[in-house]
Amino acid sequence: MDASANSSLVAVSALCHRVFSLPQDRLVAEMPASPGPVTAPWCLTLLTEELEADSLQQLQEFLSAREWRVTAVDILASRPDCTAIRLQLEAELDFHAAREALLAPAQATGLELVLQPGASQRAPKLACFDMDSTLIQAEVIDELAKIAGVGEQVADITAAAMRGELDFQQSFRKRMRLLRGFTEKSLSEIAPQLPLMTGAQRLLKALRALDCKTAILSGGFTYFAHYLKDNHLAVDFVHANQLEFEGGALTGGVIDPIVDGARKAHLLQALAAELELSLDQVIAVGDGANDLPMLALGALGIAFHAKPKVRAEAPQAIDGFGLDAALYLFGLNDLQIEALLQD
C-alpha cells in the first residue's frame, strides 16, 4: 500500500475512533463554529441516520483501494437521526465514473455518499426547484384527478412520464384533457391541503438568509406554486404551467409554452443570465426525468427522493433525508445552519 492510500486509511480510522469513542453531546459540543476550508479538488459527504463502525471500515477500504487520499475530515451533523461527515479527497478521478463506482459501497453500507467538486462546497446564488414531489409531498395533477374520478388513468400517465417513458408534453396534454370541467373552487380547496416536503421550509429560509435567490421551475401549475410562495416558502421566482379556465372550470386545454425538461433548463439559464450569475453559482433540485436537463447544468444537480433513472443519472442525490440535508453540500454544519434559521 502506498503512502497516499495509507493516509486515507489513517484519516478514516481516526474518524471511526472519534465518532464511536465520544458521546453524542461531546461531538456536538466540540463541533467548530465552521468547518475548515476546502482545499482538495473533491468532497465526499456521507449521510446516515445511524453511523456504524463496519460501514466506515468498508468505506475506508474502498477509498484506499482506489488511492483516493483523505486530506481533511469534518463532522457536519451528529444527531440521533442524522450524521453528516465531509471527507476532502485528493485524487485524480473522472467524476461520472467515480460517482458510479460509489453506488456499490453506498448500497453495501447503507450510507448515502455524495461526491462533488471541492469548489462547489459553497452557498449558491440561485437555487432552482421542481415543485411536485420535491417541495411538496404530492403530484398535484394526480390529486386533482382522484377528485375528478380519473385518478388511475392520470397517475399511470404521470408515472410513465416521470420514469422517462413518455414525452412530457404529450403526457401533459393527455392528462389535462382528462381534467376538463374541474372547478376553480375545488382548486382553492385543495391548495391549503398540499403537504410540504420535510425540510423544505428550513432549506428555503436558510437560502434566503444566505442571499441566494430561489425559483420554482415546475411542470405543475402556477396556481399552486404561487400559493406556496405566498403562504409557506421563501421563493423569489415562479415558472410553471398556467391553467386554462372557462366559466370557472378547466377547459382541458393547455396554455403554451409547456414547462417540460427543456423549458426548465432554458429557464434556469435565463434566470442566471438575468441575475448576472455563472452556472457554477447555480444549483438545481428535482425528482423526475423531466428535471434531468436542469440537474445537468449547475454546480450541483441534486436528485431528491428520485426515480431510479434520475437517481442513476443525476450528479448528486439525497434519498433518506429531508430537503434541508442539501445544506451540508454547501459546506455548512449544524451550528451554522441553526444560526441562519434564527436570523
DOKOL-783078 format. One record per residue: x, y, z of N, C-alpha, C in turn. Coordinates in pm, whole numbers, always signed. Layout:
<nodes>
X;Y;Z;X;Y;Z;X;Y;Z
...
</nodes>
This chain:
<nodes>
+85;-120;+0;+0;+0;+0;+88;+125;+0
+60;+221;-90;+145;+339;-97;+107;+439;+13
+185;+547;+24;+164;+645;+132;+29;+714;+121
-17;+741;-3;-146;+809;-20;-261;+724;+31
-258;+596;-7;-366;+507;+37;-362;+491;+188
-241;+480;+244;-229;+466;+389;-282;+589;+460
-259;+708;+401;-312;+832;+459;-463;+827;+469
-530;+777;+365;-675;+765;+367;-719;+673;+479
-648;+560;+493;-684;+463;+595;-672;+523;+734
-563;+596;+758;-541;+658;+888;-648;+762;+918
-680;+848;+817;-778;+955;+839;-915;+900;+873
-960;+799;+799;-1093;+746;+824;-1095;+662;+951
-984;+592;+980;-975;+517;+1105;-982;+610;+1225
-913;+724;+1216;-919;+823;+1323;-1061;+874;+1342
-1132;+893;+1229;-1271;+937;+1236;-1356;+832;+1306
-1336;+704;+1271;-1410;+595;+1337;-1390;+602;+1488
-1265;+616;+1528;-1236;+618;+1671;-1303;+737;+1738
-1298;+852;+1675;-1354;+974;+1734;-1506;+963;+1748
-1573;+919;+1641;-1718;+913;+1643;-1769;+811;+1744
-1700;+699;+1756;-1751;+592;+1842;-1697;+599;+1985
-1600;+683;+2010;-1546;+692;+2145;-1604;+808;+2224
-1664;+906;+2154;-1721;+1021;+2222;-1873;+1013;+2223
-1936;+1050;+2336;-2083;+1054;+2338;-2135;+1164;+2246
-2263;+1152;+2207;-2323;+1244;+2110;-2309;+1390;+2153
-2334;+1417;+2281;-2330;+1556;+2326;-2189;+1613;+2320
-2086;+1527;+2339;-1949;+1575;+2328;-1915;+1610;+2184
-1960;+1526;+2091;-1934;+1554;+1950;-1993;+1688;+1910
-2117;+1714;+1954;-2183;+1840;+1922;-2110;+1956;+1990
-2073;+1936;+2117;-2006;+2042;+2193;-1871;+2079;+2131
-1804;+1979;+2072;-1672;+2004;+2015;-1677;+2045;+1868
-1798;+2051;+1812;-1810;+2091;+1672;-1762;+2235;+1657
-1671;+2263;+1565;-1623;+2401;+1548;-1733;+2491;+1494
-1715;+2622;+1511;-1815;+2717;+1462;-1837;+2702;+1313
-1732;+2664;+1242;-1744;+2639;+1098;-1643;+2533;+1058
-1675;+2453;+958;-1578;+2353;+910;-1454;+2421;+854
-1349;+2345;+839;-1227;+2400;+782;-1246;+2435;+635
-1156;+2514;+579;-1167;+2550;+437;-1148;+2428;+348
-1212;+2432;+233;-1197;+2324;+136;-1077;+2355;+47
-980;+2266;+49;-859;+2285;-30;-837;+2171;-130
-914;+2064;-117;-899;+1948;-205;-988;+1962;-328
-956;+1891;-435;-1039;+1903;-556;-1175;+1835;-546
-1192;+1745;-449;-1318;+1671;-437;-1362;+1663;-292
-1494;+1661;-273;-1552;+1637;-141;-1648;+1520;-150
-1644;+1433;-51;-1737;+1322;-40;-1811;+1337;+93
-1942;+1359;+84;-2023;+1375;+205;-2100;+1246;+228
-2088;+1192;+349;-2167;+1074;+382;-2278;+1113;+478
-2397;+1062;+450;-2516;+1088;+529;-2573;+955;+576
-2609;+948;+702;-2669;+827;+755;-2749;+861;+880
-2853;+783;+907;-2929;+804;+1030;-2848;+756;+1150
-2785;+642;+1135;-2707;+584;+1245;-2574;+534;+1190
-2466;+593;+1238;-2334;+558;+1188;-2282;+432;+1257
-2237;+336;+1177;-2186;+211;+1230;-2039;+195;+1192
-1962;+137;+1283;-1819;+122;+1260;-1790;+37;+1136
-1870;-67;+1115;-1847;-155;+1000;-1864;-80;+867
-1961;+12;+863;-1984;+90;+741;-1863;+177;+710
-1809;+243;+812;-1691;+327;+790;-1570;+243;+751
-1560;+123;+808;-1449;+35;+773;-1455;-3;+625
-1577;-33;+576;-1592;-67;+434;-1562;+54;+345
-1600;+172;+391;-1572;+293;+313;-1423;+318;+306
-1353;+302;+417;-1209;+329;+415;-1138;+228;+324
-1185;+105;+319;-1125;+7;+229;-1149;+45;+84
-1267;+94;+55;-1298;+140;-81;-1206;+255;-122
-1190;+353;-34;-1107;+470;-66;-961;+430;-84
-912;+345;+4;-770;+308;-5;-742;+224;-129
-838;+140;-169;-820;+57;-288;-807;+142;-414
-870;+260;-413;-864;+349;-530;-762;+461;-514
-692;+461;-402;-591;+562;-374;-650;+702;-376
-772;+715;-321;-833;+846;-301;-791;+893;-162
-704;+990;-156;-642;+1032;-30;-728;+1131;+45
-763;+1100;+168;-841;+1190;+252;-748;+1292;+315
-772;+1420;+287;-685;+1525;+340;-747;+1602;+455
-879;+1590;+474;-944;+1658;+586;-1078;+1590;+611
-1119;+1591;+738;-1245;+1531;+779;-1321;+1631;+866
-1448;+1654;+834;-1532;+1744;+915;-1663;+1676;+949
-1701;+1679;+1075;-1833;+1632;+1116;-1929;+1750;+1105
-2025;+1740;+1013;-2120;+1849;+989;-2246;+1834;+1072
-2282;+1711;+1105;-2401;+1685;+1186;-2378;+1559;+1266
-2421;+1560;+1391;-2413;+1442;+1475;-2532;+1444;+1569
-2645;+1391;+1517;-2770;+1387;+1593;-2821;+1244;+1592
-2915;+1212;+1681;-2969;+1075;+1682;-3027;+1031;+1548
-3078;+1127;+1469;-3142;+1090;+1342;-3059;+1125;+1219
-2940;+1182;+1239;-2860;+1223;+1123;-2714;+1245;+1161
-2628;+1177;+1088;-2484;+1204;+1094;-2441;+1244;+953
-2371;+1356;+945;-2318;+1403;+817;-2169;+1430;+834
-2090;+1368;+750;-1945;+1380;+760;-1890;+1412;+621
-1802;+1511;+615;-1741;+1550;+488;-1595;+1507;+485
-1561;+1435;+380;-1422;+1397;+355;-1372;+1477;+236
-1258;+1544;+252;-1193;+1607;+138;-1099;+1506;+75
-1107;+1494;-57;-1031;+1392;-128;-932;+1453;-226
-810;+1409;-217;-707;+1443;-316;-696;+1323;-409
-747;+1339;-530;-748;+1225;-622;-765;+1274;-765
-706;+1201;-857;-731;+1225;-999;-839;+1127;-1041
-959;+1178;-1061;-1068;+1087;-1093;-1161;+1148;-1197
-1230;+1062;-1268;-1335;+1102;-1360;-1465;+1105;-1280
-1531;+1221;-1276;-1647;+1237;-1188;-1753;+1131;-1213
-1792;+1113;-1338;-1903;+1021;-1368;-1866;+877;-1334
-1744;+837;-1364;-1701;+702;-1330;-1693;+684;-1179
-1642;+786;-1110;-1632;+778;-964;-1769;+773;-899
-1861;+853;-949;-1997;+853;-893;-2062;+716;-908
-2043;+654;-1025;-2099;+521;-1047;-2031;+418;-957
-1900;+433;-937;-1827;+340;-852;-1875;+347;-707
-1917;+465;-665;-1964;+483;-526;-2100;+418;-500
-2172;+382;-605;-2304;+321;-585;-2292;+188;-511
-2187;+112;-539;-2170;-19;-475;-2144;-8;-324
-2047;+74;-279;-2028;+85;-133;-2147;+151;-64
-2216;+240;-133;-2334;+302;-74;-2441;+196;-46
-2462;+109;-143;-2561;+3;-125;-2518;-96;-19
-2389;-128;-16;-2339;-228;+79;-2341;-178;+223
-2317;-49;+242;-2306;+6;+377;-2433;+74;+427
-2523;+110;+334;-2640;+187;+374;-2610;+334;+391
-2489;+377;+357;-2453;+519;+364;-2496;+589;+236
-2539;+713;+247;-2556;+796;+129;-2423;+867;+107
-2367;+850;-12;-2235;+903;-44;-2249;+1001;-159
-2224;+1127;-131;-2246;+1234;-229;-2112;+1295;-268
-2074;+1276;-393;-1949;+1328;-445;-1973;+1459;-518
-1884;+1555;-499;-1895;+1683;-568;-1758;+1748;-579
-1739;+1836;-676;-1613;+1911;-682;-1595;+1995;-556
-1473;+2006;-510;-1449;+2086;-389;-1495;+2229;-405
-1482;+2285;-525;-1521;+2425;-548;-1670;+2447;-534
-1750;+2339;-541;-1895;+2355;-529;-1943;+2351;-385
-1850;+2333;-290;-1886;+2333;-148;-1897;+2477;-98
-2003;+2542;-144;-2029;+2680;-105;-2177;+2709;-129
-2226;+2815;-68;-2366;+2852;-87;-2388;+2900;-230
-2495;+2856;-295;-2524;+2904;-431;-2581;+3045;-428
-2588;+3106;-543;-2652;+3236;-558;-2792;+3224;-617
-2821;+3109;-679;-2953;+3080;-733;-2979;+2931;-716
-3096;+2898;-660;-3136;+2759;-642;-3271;+2738;-710
-3277;+2642;-801;-3399;+2615;-878;-3458;+2481;-836
-3589;+2480;-811;-3655;+2361;-758;-3772;+2318;-845
-3782;+2188;-866;-3907;+2130;-909;-4006;+2147;-792
-4134;+2136;-819;-4234;+2152;-712;-4292;+2018;-667
-4361;+1948;-757;-4433;+1826;-719;-4335;+1716;-680
-4355;+1656;-563;-4270;+1551;-507;-4129;+1599;-476
-4109;+1731;-478;-3981;+1789;-437;-4006;+1890;-326
-4076;+1998;-354;-4111;+2095;-250;-4238;+2054;-175
-4321;+1973;-239;-4441;+1921;-174;-4444;+1770;-188
-4515;+1704;-98;-4523;+1559;-97;-4645;+1512;-177
-4654;+1555;-299;-4768;+1518;-384;-4737;+1551;-528
-4803;+1480;-619;-4811;+1519;-759;-4949;+1580;-776
-4954;+1713;-785;-5082;+1783;-781;-5179;+1732;-886
-5131;+1710;-1005;-5221;+1667;-1112;-5286;+1533;-1078
-5213;+1448;-1006;-5271;+1321;-963;-5379;+1342;-857
-5355;+1439;-767;-5455;+1467;-664;-5584;+1523;-726
-5569;+1610;-824;-5687;+1664;-893;-5763;+1551;-962
-5688;+1459;-1023;-5751;+1351;-1097;-5830;+1257;-1006
-5779;+1234;-887;-5853;+1148;-792;-5990;+1207;-763
-5993;+1338;-740;-6119;+1405;-709;-6211;+1403;-830
-6152;+1413;-949;-6231;+1415;-1073;-6276;+1276;-1116
-6229;+1173;-1044;-6269;+1037;-1078;-6189;+972;-1188
-6076;+1032;-1225;-5990;+973;-1328;-5849;+950;-1272
-5843;+920;-1143;-5715;+910;-1075;-5621;+806;-1130
-5670;+686;-1155;-5581;+580;-1203;-5528;+610;-1342
-5612;+663;-1427;-5569;+694;-1564;-5458;+799;-1563
-5479;+906;-1487;-5382;+1014;-1483;-5254;+971;-1411
-5267;+895;-1302;-5149;+851;-1227;-5060;+762;-1313
-5119;+678;-1394;-5040;+592;-1482;-4961;+673;-1584
-5026;+778;-1637;-4958;+863;-1735;-4846;+942;-1666
-4873;+995;-1546;-4772;+1070;-1470;-4651;+983;-1441
-4675;+863;-1390;-4564;+774;-1353;-4478;+741;-1474
-4541;+715;-1587;-4466;+684;-1709;-4382;+804;-1754
-4439;+924;-1742;-4365;+1045;-1780;-4246;+1068;-1689
-4265;+1049;-1556;-4156;+1072;-1461;-4044;+969;-1476
-4081;+850;-1524;-3978;+748;-1549;-3906;+770;-1681
-3954;+867;-1758;-3892;+895;-1887;-3941;+808;-1999
-4055;+741;-1978;-4109;+651;-2079;-4200;+723;-2178
-4249;+841;-2140;-4337;+919;-2227;-4281;+1059;-2243
-4300;+1118;-2359;-4268;+1259;-2379;-4354;+1342;-2286
-4290;+1435;-2211;-4363;+1509;-2109;-4476;+1592;-2169
-4448;+1661;-2278;-4552;+1747;-2337;-4674;+1666;-2379
-4649;+1554;-2444;-4759;+1469;-2487;-4839;+1418;-2367
-4767;+1374;-2264;-4836;+1321;-2146;-4914;+1431;-2074
-4859;+1552;-2073;-4925;+1663;-2005;-5058;+1696;-2074
-5057;+1702;-2206;-5180;+1732;-2280;-5285;+1623;-2258
-5243;+1498;-2254;-5336;+1387;-2232;-5401;+1399;-2094
-5321;+1432;-1994;-5374;+1442;-1858;-5468;+1560;-1843
-5433;+1671;-1905;-5520;+1789;-1894;-5656;+1765;-1959
-5659;+1692;-2068;-5789;+1662;-2131;-5879;+1583;-2036
-5819;+1497;-1956;-5897;+1418;-1860;-5952;+1502;-1746
-5895;+1621;-1725;-5939;+1708;-1614;-6037;+1815;-1658
-6086;+1808;-1779;-6183;+1906;-1827;-6305;+1911;-1733
-6344;+2034;-1697;-6461;+2053;-1612;-6429;+2066;-1464
-6302;+2043;-1424;-6264;+2058;-1284;-6278;+2204;-1244
-6343;+2233;-1131;-6377;+2371;-1097;-6264;+2445;-1025
-6261;+2575;-1046;-6163;+2660;-978;-6188;+2659;-828
-6312;+2648;-786;-6344;+2641;-643;-6277;+2519;-578
-6278;+2407;-649;-6214;+2287;-595;-6064;+2305;-583
-6004;+2378;-677;-5861;+2406;-670;-5827;+2484;-544
-5910;+2582;-513;-5885;+2666;-395;-5897;+2587;-266
-5975;+2479;-269;-5990;+2396;-150;-5873;+2299;-135
-5813;+2259;-246;-5702;+2164;-243;-5571;+2230;-200
-5547;+2352;-246;-5417;+2418;-223;-5372;+2416;-77
-5458;+2450;+22;-5412;+2450;+161;-5381;+2312;+216
-5425;+2208;+146;-5406;+2072;+196;-5278;+2006;+145
-5206;+2073;+56;-5085;+2012;-1;-4977;+2003;+107
-4926;+1883;+133;-4823;+1868;+238;-4686;+1911;+188
-4621;+1997;+265;-4486;+2040;+230;-4389;+1924;+248
-4284;+1922;+166;-4180;+1822;+182;-4102;+1850;+310
-4064;+1746;+380;-3983;+1760;+500;-3855;+1838;+467
-3829;+1940;+546;-3707;+2019;+528;-3718;+2131;+428
-3833;+2142;+357;-3845;+2244;+252;-3839;+2385;+311
-3915;+2409;+416;-3916;+2544;+474;-3779;+2580;+531
-3714;+2485;+597;-3580;+2511;+654;-3480;+2545;+543
-3482;+2468;+436;-3387;+2493;+327;-3411;+2628;+262
-3537;+2658;+230;-3567;+2784;+162;-3537;+2903;+252
-3565;+2891;+382;-3536;+3000;+475;-3385;+3021;+487
-3310;+2913;+495;-3164;+2924;+504;-3105;+2985;+378
-3157;+2945;+262;-3108;+3002;+137;-3133;+3153;+131
-3250;+3195;+177;-3276;+3340;+178;-3178;+3412;+271
-3149;+3351;+387;-3053;+3411;+480;-2913;+3417;+418
-2885;+3328;+324;-2756;+3326;+256;-2754;+3417;+133
-2861;+3494;+113;-2874;+3584;-3;-2876;+3508;-135
-2934;+3389;-131;-2950;+3309;-252;-3092;+3325;-305
-3106;+3358;-432;-3238;+3366;-494;-3290;+3224;-521
-3420;+3207;-514;-3479;+3075;-533;-3591;+3081;-636
-3609;+2970;-708;-3710;+2965;-813;-3778;+2829;-815
-3908;+2830;-839;-3982;+2708;-869;-3989;+2698;-1022
-3932;+2591;-1076;-3941;+2561;-1219;-4014;+2428;-1230
-4142;+2434;-1258;-4226;+2317;-1239;-4310;+2283;-1361
-4323;+2153;-1385;-4418;+2105;-1483;-4559;+2099;-1426
-4574;+2143;-1301;-4705;+2155;-1238;-4768;+2289;-1273
-4841;+2347;-1179;-4924;+2462;-1212;-4887;+2587;-1132
-4891;+2702;-1201;-4863;+2829;-1135;-4960;+2853;-1020
-5084;+2807;-1034;-5186;+2827;-931;-5134;+2781;-795
-5074;+2662;-791;-5027;+2605;-665;-4888;+2656;-629
-4804;+2682;-728;-4671;+2736;-699;-4681;+2873;-634
-4772;+2956;-684;-4790;+3088;-623;-4850;+3077;-483
-4935;+2978;-463;-4990;+2956;-328;-4876;+2925;-229
-4783;+2839;-269;-4670;+2806;-183;-4584;+2929;-157
-4558;+3006;-262;-4476;+3127;-249;-4541;+3228;-157
-4670;+3243;-166;-4740;+3345;-89;-4767;+3304;+55
-4764;+3174;+83;-4806;+3128;+215;-4703;+3048;+294
-4611;+2980;+227;-4527;+2887;+302;-4377;+2896;+276
-4336;+2923;+154;-4196;+2908;+117;-4135;+3039;+70
-4008;+3059;+108;-3934;+3179;+69;-3884;+3162;-73
-3972;+3190;-169;-3942;+3172;-312;-3945;+3308;-382
-3851;+3329;-473;-3843;+3457;-544;-3908;+3454;-682
-3898;+3341;-753;-3949;+3333;-890;-4033;+3207;-907
-4136;+3218;-990;-4221;+3102;-1021;-4237;+3091;-1172
-4206;+2974;-1225;-4233;+2942;-1364;-4294;+2802;-1368
-4420;+2795;-1408;-4491;+2667;-1416;-4597;+2679;-1524
-4684;+2580;-1533;-4788;+2579;-1636;-4913;+2652;-1590
-4969;+2731;-1680;-5091;+2806;-1648;-5214;+2722;-1681
-5308;+2723;-1590;-5434;+2653;-1613;-5528;+2740;-1696
-5601;+2676;-1788;-5694;+2748;-1873;-5837;+2724;-1823
-5904;+2835;-1787;-6040;+2827;-1733;-6141;+2888;-1830
-6262;+2838;-1821;-6376;+2898;-1892;-6500;+2870;-1807
-6567;+2978;-1767;-6685;+2962;-1684;-6653;+2901;-1549
-6533;+2929;-1494;-6496;+2879;-1362;-6452;+2735;-1358
-6425;+2674;-1476;-6383;+2535;-1481;-6271;+2517;-1583
-6192;+2412;-1566;-6084;+2383;-1660;-6140;+2344;-1796
-6077;+2396;-1901;-6122;+2365;-2037;-6068;+2232;-2087
-5962;+2182;-2020;-5893;+2064;-2070;-5784;+2098;-2169
-5772;+2226;-2201;-5668;+2272;-2292;-5541;+2310;-2218
-5442;+2350;-2295;-5311;+2384;-2242;-5268;+2520;-2294
-5208;+2601;-2206;-5153;+2730;-2248;-5003;+2713;-2269
-4959;+2734;-2391;-4817;+2720;-2423;-4739;+2843;-2375
-4607;+2831;-2348;-4528;+2708;-2361;-4542;+2617;-2239
-4545;+2488;-2261;-4548;+2391;-2153;-4409;+2385;-2090
-4406;+2381;-1958;-4278;+2372;-1887;-4238;+2224;-1878
-4160;+2180;-1975;-4107;+2044;-1976;-3958;+2049;-1939
-3887;+1940;-1958;-3746;+1937;-1920;-3662;+2040;-1991
-3680;+2054;-2122;-3603;+2151;-2199;-3634;+2293;-2154
-3761;+2318;-2125;-3803;+2452;-2081;-3741;+2484;-1943
-3737;+2386;-1854;-3675;+2408;-1722;-3529;+2448;-1738
-3457;+2376;-1825;-3316;+2409;-1847;-3301;+2549;-1904
-3389;+2585;-1998;-3385;+2719;-2057;-3413;+2825;-1950
-3512;+2802;-1866;-3548;+2899;-1762;-3436;+2916;-1661
-3371;+2807;-1624;-3258;+2817;-1530;-3149;+2904;-1589
-3116;+2882;-1715;-3011;+2961;-1779;-3053;+3107;-1794
-3180;+3130;-1825;-3229;+3267;-1841;-3226;+3342;-1708
-3266;+3275;-1600;-3261;+3338;-1468;-3118;+3370;-1428
-3027;+3276;-1453;-2887;+3301;-1421;-2834;+3423;-1497
-2869;+3432;-1625;-2825;+3546;-1705;-2885;+3676;-1654
-3014;+3670;-1619;-3082;+3790;-1567;-3017;+3840;-1438
-2973;+3745;-1355;-2909;+3780;-1227;-2758;+3800;-1241
-2708;+3787;-1364;-2566;+3802;-1394;-2481;+3702;-1315
-2526;+3577;-1318;-2457;+3469;-1248;-2402;+3371;-1349
-2290;+3310;-1317;-2240;+3198;-1396;-2308;+3071;-1347
-2309;+2968;-1429;-2379;+2845;-1392;-2315;+2775;-1273
-2188;+2803;-1245;-2128;+2740;-1128;-2171;+2807;-998
-2260;+2907;-1007;-2320;+2969;-889;-2466;+2925;-871
-2508;+2826;-950;-2648;+2783;-953;-2656;+2635;-916
-2761;+2597;-845;-2791;+2456;-821;-2934;+2427;-865
-2964;+2299;-886;-3100;+2258;-920;-3134;+2132;-841
-3263;+2120;-807;-3311;+2006;-728;-3442;+1956;-789
-3452;+1826;-811;-3575;+1770;-865;-3579;+1620;-851
-3691;+1560;-889;-3706;+1415;-868;-3739;+1337;-995
-3780;+1403;-1103;-3830;+1332;-1220;-3738;+1339;-1340
-3768;+1257;-1440;-3688;+1256;-1562;-3688;+1391;-1631
-3798;+1466;-1619;-3803;+1597;-1682;-3719;+1701;-1607
-3660;+1662;-1494;-3568;+1752;-1422;-3423;+1731;-1465
-3392;+1621;-1531;-3254;+1590;-1563;-3184;+1699;-1644
-3250;+1762;-1743;-3178;+1867;-1817;-3129;+1982;-1728
-3210;+2023;-1630;-3163;+2132;-1544;-3065;+2081;-1439
-3077;+1954;-1397;-2984;+1900;-1299;-2843;+1890;-1356
-2832;+1884;-1488;-2701;+1870;-1552;-2628;+2003;-1570
-2693;+2115;-1536;-2637;+2245;-1574;-2553;+2314;-1467
-2594;+2309;-1343;-2533;+2393;-1241;-2416;+2329;-1169
-2374;+2395;-1060;-2265;+2343;-978;-2305;+2212;-913
-2433;+2203;-872;-2488;+2081;-815;-2621;+2052;-884
-2647;+1925;-910;-2776;+1882;-963;-2826;+1769;-876
-2912;+1801;-780;-2948;+1706;-674;-3079;+1636;-707
-3071;+1504;-725;-3191;+1422;-739;-3243;+1394;-599
-3367;+1435;-573;-3421;+1424;-437;-3532;+1319;-434
-3510;+1214;-352;-3607;+1104;-342;-3652;+1063;-483
-3556;+1044;-568;-3583;+1039;-712;-3616;+899;-762
-3676;+898;-883;-3700;+773;-953;-3564;+711;-990
-3558;+577;-1005;-3429;+510;-1030;-3350;+567;-1147
-3417;+597;-1258;-3348;+654;-1375;-3281;+786;-1340
-3352;+869;-1265;-3299;+1001;-1228;-3187;+985;-1127
-3206;+896;-1030;-3104;+870;-928;-2974;+825;-994
-2985;+745;-1099;-2866;+691;-1166;-2794;+795;-1251
-2868;+894;-1304;-2809;+988;-1399;-2773;+1124;-1337
-2836;+1161;-1228;-2812;+1293;-1170;-2673;+1301;-1107
-2611;+1419;-1108;-2477;+1432;-1049;-2472;+1399;-900
-2572;+1446;-824;-2579;+1419;-681;-2718;+1365;-646
-2732;+1307;-527;-2863;+1256;-487;-2875;+1255;-335
-2996;+1282;-287;-3032;+1268;-146;-3157;+1181;-143
-3153;+1072;-66;-3264;+978;-69;-3337;+966;+64
-3265;+958;+174;-3328;+923;+301;-3346;+1037;+398
-3329;+1160;+352;-3336;+1275;+442;-3425;+1384;+383
-3452;+1487;+462;-3531;+1599;+413;-3451;+1687;+320
-3521;+1783;+258;-3455;+1874;+164;-3343;+1953;+229
-3356;+1982;+358;-3254;+2064;+424;-3119;+1993;+433
-3112;+1863;+405;-2983;+1795;+401;-2894;+1851;+291
-2953;+1918;+193;-2874;+1981;+88;-2778;+2085;+145
-2810;+2142;+261;-2725;+2245;+321;-2586;+2191;+355
-2576;+2061;+382;-2444;+2003;+409;-2357;+2003;+284
-2420;+2000;+168;-2343;+2001;+44;-2290;+2140;+11
-2334;+2240;+88;-2280;+2376;+73;-2165;+2399;+172
-2127;+2294;+246;-2018;+2306;+341;-2059;+2363;+475
-2187;+2356;+508;-2236;+2410;+635;-2253;+2299;+739
-2224;+2331;+866;-2254;+2235;+972;-2380;+2278;+1047
-2423;+2197;+1142;-2550;+2223;+1210;-2549;+2355;+1287
-2435;+2393;+1343;-2427;+2519;+1416;-2453;+2637;+1322
-2394;+2633;+1205;-2414;+2740;+1107;-2558;+2742;+1055
-2613;+2625;+1034;-2749;+2617;+982;-2849;+2675;+1083
-2833;+2638;+1210;-2925;+2690;+1312;-2912;+2841;+1325
-2790;+2893;+1312;-2770;+3039;+1318;-2842;+3108;+1203
-2838;+3049;+1084;-2909;+3106;+969;-3060;+3108;+993
-3112;+3002;+1052;-3255;+2991;+1072;-3307;+3083;+1181
-3217;+3127;+1268;-3258;+3218;+1376;-3259;+3363;+1332
-3195;+3391;+1220;-3187;+3531;+1172;-3326;+3583;+1133
</nodes>
